[in-house]
Amino acid sequence: MKKGKKAMLFAGLIALLSSTVSVTPAYAATSLTVDLSSVIRPVTHAAGGSLYGVIENQPDNSLIIPLHAKAFNNPAVAGYQQPWGAAVPVAQKLAGTGSQVSIRLADWFTGWYNYSNLNDWFNKLTTTVNAVKSAGLTNIYGYEVWNEPNGTWKGQYVGGIDYSDSYVQFTVSVPTTKAYAMTIRYANGTSASSTQNLTVNGGGATTVAYPRTDGWLNTGSASTVTVNVNLNAGSNTIRLAKGSTGYAELDLIDIAGGNPARYEAENGTVNHSTTYSSGYASSNTSGNLTFSEFFSQSYTKLKQLDSTAKVIGPSLAGYSHNFMVEFLTYQKVHNTLPDIGGWHILSGENITSTFEDYRAIESSLGITPEPISINEYSGAGWLSDEGKPGKVAPLIAKFERLQIDTAMQSYWDVPNPGRLGSLLSSSAQRNGGWWFYKWYGDMTGNMVSVTPPNVYDMTGLDGFANVDSLRQYASVLFGGVTDGTVNAVIQNFPSFFGTNGSKVHVRVESTPFVNRSMAVNTTNTLFEADYTIAGNQITVPITGVNSNDGYRIYITPFGQATNVYEAEYAAVSHSNISSSASASGGKYVAQIDFSDSYVDFYVKVPTTKTYTMTIRYANGTGANSTHSLNVNGGSTTTVTYTPTAGWGQFGSVNVSVGLTAGDNIIRLAKGSIGFAELDNITIN
């Protein structure tokens, strides 16, 4: 969302985060415990995506593919809220990367947001879903019904009905003289039941009782009561005035069978009371719908258009316990519970606390736990924290620990869309954050348990880890505020590492982050060492830890080759992964057959020099074939592959490559002659 408008929202947002637990950080406690036997879930790269991080023409897919992000968040169309990044062309761009697109439907509107009416809205939903169907897309994550309704749903209500002469008077119209059911939407944030005096057409007063709602309308707390009123055919006046007990706020009344049925409190005669704006209320501008009603009707429409569509919501700017209770209660009654729940983490809110609260609400309402999408996330510093490894590591760690389904980096750098959040220093250059997310994208196998000093601390040391028994390695990514020293305790090693007394090889790396505009071409190897497993664990001490940087511990069995790079785990463009008993690891890359087909190998070497690269390939054409070879974006040369026994039957060829100390990118792409498949490369 646009930065200036968001800034206005956040001035008042912090006070609304009623469920956020305040925790005093303790940064001196620097032990990080990794349990390699405690599986959380398969690797999904849930938090690798971003809001408007990919647009139609940038970045290049070579910068996207290595992240293996589960989903990106994009506008339904371009030219309204955002001038670029329309979901359908972006989904087409991402189709070969394995990433999905979450469609932000509210971006159909200019402003923040200039919604008009339900018919217009339904037309927009129909256009969007039909466009997805026409494009034949299969990588749509879901439809995000609205964005930040607590700041963008233009509701109004009447509060401050606190004095002896305070009242709201409605003029209502009904077709016949009889008793009508009148439903009042109200909030009572006192500690007990409150009352108001009800008079009809100047008659005697009766009492309306309002049970407490645990909060006021500006926190998203609301409920309804229904009473019977005797009305005359034609026009009637209904007055709700300060009662003898407590206080209550009024959003609207509904007269069953009235013409119209709904009457907004702010449109009545308001005496010695105040009209307020809130995304949790209804108003003329919101089409006389509360957000919960609007979401429910949108859900129903989307399911009519596509019964398989995943509907996401409510996508609050910041978590609100009171609103979530009201929202989920309403959706359950109307059978319109979101397929994927969601909210944003933008101001240092405690995701662990809010997650626990959300699950508790679901449980209390008898709702089966649903997937959760954190539609936008960044540290409390917003723009300065986007993509900063030391700030996002504690967030990603918690997303993985809590099994958040997807999470997308926010978008505060408004002039620069298409930079994967803030992971690129320019449209084509990586910064230190990109490398941290690339390490995240490298993870395969299963995510496993990591215990930080304080699971509720949003900025202190935290990490996330994986184990892959097929590839036989484990890695731990971490970052956050510390005293400069981290003791990583790695315990409960799988059998492929050996047993007590066995050695494992450990490489500790860092990715520096000065700011998002600083290009970073390589990560740093801090040290490599062999550790002996004792008590089924090792302890890796790391000193000089910078709170802005990101770190990786990469663990392999002692003696395992680290200079062999499998093609199927490289960054693969417009090609396919195939299986063969003849391939190392059982898989290889095939169909490298198109002008945009390539395999990018990320190779790390200790010194700058010329290395021998052995390419294991298959060429079933019966004649020589070629690939183009490029190192670090330099000049392109040709590799020639003589025929092998067939496809999936491998031979090898040696070539010389000049590599620089640190990270290098070796690209093998479709050549000018024939075709070839790739199994792996070895750097000597």
Beta strands, then each sheet from edge to edge (+ up, - down):
strand 1: 31-42
strand 2: 49-50
strand 3: 71-75
strand 4: 100-104
strand 5: 140-144
strand 6: 155-159
strand 7: 167-174
strand 8: 178-187
strand 9: 194-200
strand 10: 206-210
strand 11: 223-231
strand 12: 234-242
strand 13: 249-255
strand 14: 262-264
strand 15: 269-271
strand 16: 274-278
strand 17: 311-316
strand 18: 340-345
strand 19: 372-377
strand 20: 406-409
strand 21: 446-451
strand 22: 462-468
strand 23: 473-479
strand 24: 485-491
strand 25: 503-511
strand 26: 524-532
strand 27: 537-543
strand 28: 550-557
strand 29: 564-566
strand 30: 571-573
strand 31: 576-579
strand 32: 587-590
strand 33: 598-605
strand 34: 609-618
strand 35: 625-631
strand 36: 636-641
strand 37: 651-659
strand 38: 662-670
strand 39: 677-683
sheet 1: 26+ 25- 28+ 23- 22+ 21- 1+ 24+ 27-
sheet 2: 2+ 20+ 19+ 18+ 17+ 5+ 4+ 3+
sheet 3: 6+ 16-
sheet 4: 10+ 9- 12+ 7- 15+
sheet 5: 11+ 8- 13+ 14-
sheet 6: 29+ 39- 34+ 37-
sheet 7: 30+ 33- 38+ 35- 36+
sheet 8: 31+ 32-
end
